[in-house]
Amino acid sequence: MSHVPHELHEEFPQQIETIHSLKGSNAHFARIADAYHELNRAIHRIETDVEPADDETLETMKKKRLSLKDEIAQFLAAA
């Protein structure tokens, strides 16, 4: 599969170690990060025509990804 954009290490390049640490120490953060990762991969599969989806579904998924990213950013800001 080609490069997947919007991975957490690309979205927060200065906080890679903090992300790794929080994944190991905070179960809620780990769930959010995993959900972001899975959703991001699903969006990429749709955008690259590997999986079909209508525009409304894709837009809903992108909004959810943004919501998860915002929640991750809040965790990182507090760390």
Steps between C-alpha positions, in 0.01 A plus 500: 500500500621851432597753764213569740470874576389645834678244718550624857878519466448737206226703666702544821866456399639677807307273737574150375656392830210647698253309282692177557517563874129582529406190302682292761379683808147620422244246382253767388764675288605164354139428396464843341831466316407152377158621386666789315745262334229257386273778375787671319588176323135445402479853358818442301361175355189687385696794358725266302201303367597181682162499675177660380307761697269786419602862555282543807658200671849625420418848629360357825814292545723803443306699761541217750875486424525873565314461828737223609799711396371790710464270800853367446631858477337580835675204661833606350457861614437382855796258505 
